[in-house]
Amino acid sequence: MNKFIYNLSIYAPAAFTLGAILLATKGPNILCTFSVTSLIFYICFLYMILCLITIRRMLKSIAEDESAKRTITVQSYKQLNQNGITQIITYLLPWVGILNLEMNKYVLFIYLILICLFFIRTDFNNSNYNPLCAFWGYRYYEVITEENTYILLTKDCIKDKFQIKYYKEITDYIGIIK
């Protein structure tokens, strides 16, 4: 379930961006009228809020679960937060292109369905950057061990590889350090 929640929340900023662009292009009337466009607007913002709350609760729950600890021997590590800006920009680009084409609401709705189908097809063991984790103050680290390479999240600033003694799994290759 953690894999599903983590991967589902990766797409929340894209939904938020779409909602914000719809609000900016259609104006405040989108809030008062009922249409396909206003429905998409409300779904986007509701999705973002639910993902923000859910990812926060999930990360807190995993971090507090002492039975989920897995020991780890770190060979090297590096901070990955500098990749976050690039990832966030990639959320914005498709929407800017779509809304400049003056598409009708049905084409936009079909596009959203295609995005959902893409999400369903996504591999749940991936190691995508999740901007919602960064929003809640987590830093990303790539940690290399003898067996694997992991992406680990923590609120602490890691200055030495010996600070990383264990992690708790979110997905197969993503974990959290308390």
Secondary structure as UniProt FT lines:
FT   HELIX           2..10
FT   HELIX           12..26
FT   HELIX           29..32
FT   HELIX           36..64
FT   HELIX           66..68
FT   STRAND          69..71
FT   STRAND          76..79
FT   HELIX           81..83
FT   HELIX           84..100
FT   TURN            101..102
FT   HELIX           105..121
FT   TURN            124..125
FT   HELIX           131..135
FT   TURN            136..137
FT   STRAND          139..144
FT   STRAND          149..154
FT   HELIX           161..163
FT   STRAND          166..169
FT   STRAND          174..176
//
